[in-house]
Amino acid sequence: MKLIITALITGLVVYLATTFLNNNYKVQNYSDCIIKKMKDAKNDTAANAIKDACKKKFESQSEQITLNDTQSINQKIDQLFEILNYMKSKMSSSDQNQK
């Protein structure tokens, strides 16, 4: 029984370690691609080829991130203006109450 539990725990540890290592070494975005692949570049021509390949591979992803970031920034700006307008109205009503 003890041997079975030890084998199960060992198997679980190996599985989790393998999964963790695979996820950490996967190239998931343009930056990862550049960082992981540039180590192999021997000259400027190779570096440019790597840069172009990474850009081509993650082009649509980077465009989507940019669009999402822009939408998020616009939402934050809208929220900021709403807060500023609210504060302005409170300050003007406070000024009128003091007069």
Secondary structure, 3 states (H helix, E strand, C coil): CHHHHHHHHHHHHHHHHHHHHHHHHCCCCHHHHHHHHHCCCCCHHHHHHHHHHHHHHHHHHHHHHHHHHHHHHHHHHHHHHHHHHHHHHHHHHHHHHHC
